[in-house]
Amino acid sequence: MNKDIIEGNWNQLKGKAQSKWGKLSDDVFDVAEGNRTYLCGKLQEQYGWDRDRAEREIDEFERTLN
């Protein structure tokens, strides 16, 4: 699934993302609106991951959507 599809379907995908990354607040997902860079930064901040780990997590999430 590519970036445009995720951004376009964010409202439907938000629930799945919230269940995967429960430490992130509803507000974070509302602001993210499918923005990968923003989400990556929030994952780093909340989970203490480095950028590579956060990117891998998002990549894995995207693969589960196919």
Backbone torsions as a table, in degrees:
resi	resn	phi	psi	omega
1	MET	NA	131.3	-176.7
2	ASN	-92.5	171.8	-175.6
3	LYS	-55.5	-43.7	-177.9
4	ASP	-63.4	-38.2	179.4
5	ILE	-66.9	-42.4	178.9
6	ILE	-62.8	-47.2	179.1
7	GLU	-62.0	-40.8	-178.0
8	GLY	-69.7	-28.3	-178.1
9	ASN	-110.2	22.3	-172.3
10	TRP	-57.3	-40.8	-178.1
11	ASN	-59.8	-37.7	178.8
12	GLN	-75.1	-34.2	-175.9
13	LEU	-84.1	-17.9	-175.4
14	LYS	-56.1	-41.4	-180.0
15	GLY	-61.8	-40.1	177.8
16	LYS	-66.0	-40.6	179.5
17	ALA	-66.2	-39.3	179.3
18	GLN	-64.0	-38.0	179.6
19	SER	-71.9	-30.0	178.6
20	LYS	-75.0	-42.5	-176.5
21	TRP	-118.9	71.2	-174.4
22	GLY	-63.4	-19.4	179.1
23	LYS	-73.1	-17.9	-179.8
24	LEU	-83.8	136.9	-177.5
25	SER	-76.9	163.8	175.4
26	ASP	-57.6	-37.0	-179.8
27	ASP	-61.1	-39.5	179.0
28	VAL	-60.6	-45.1	-179.1
29	PHE	-68.9	-34.8	177.4
30	ASP	-65.0	-42.0	-179.8
31	VAL	-72.6	-37.8	-176.5
32	ALA	-59.3	-44.2	-178.3
33	GLU	42.9	40.4	177.9
34	GLY	84.5	3.8	-179.7
35	ASN	-74.7	108.6	-175.6
36	ARG	-61.5	-41.5	-177.8
37	THR	-64.4	-44.3	179.0
38	TYR	-63.3	-47.3	-179.8
39	LEU	-61.2	-41.6	178.1
40	CYS	-58.9	-46.3	179.0
41	GLY	-61.5	-41.1	179.9
42	LYS	-69.1	-35.9	175.5
43	LEU	-64.5	-41.6	177.7
44	GLN	-60.8	-46.5	-177.2
45	GLU	-64.4	-47.8	-172.7
46	GLN	-79.6	-36.1	-176.1
47	TYR	-101.3	-9.4	180.0
48	GLY	74.9	22.0	-179.9
49	TRP	-84.7	155.1	170.9
50	ASP	-79.9	170.9	-175.2
51	ARG	-59.9	-40.5	-179.8
52	ASP	-61.2	-42.9	179.8
53	ARG	-64.6	-44.4	179.5
54	ALA	-62.0	-41.8	177.8
55	GLU	-63.0	-41.8	178.6
56	ARG	-63.0	-40.6	178.2
57	GLU	-61.2	-43.5	179.5
58	ILE	-67.6	-41.0	176.7
59	ASP	-58.9	-44.4	179.8
60	GLU	-62.8	-42.9	177.5
61	PHE	-59.6	-44.4	179.7
62	GLU	-61.4	-40.2	179.4
63	ARG	-64.0	-33.9	-179.5
64	THR	-70.3	-15.1	-177.9
65	LEU	-84.2	-14.6	-178.3
66	ASN	-75.5	NA	NA
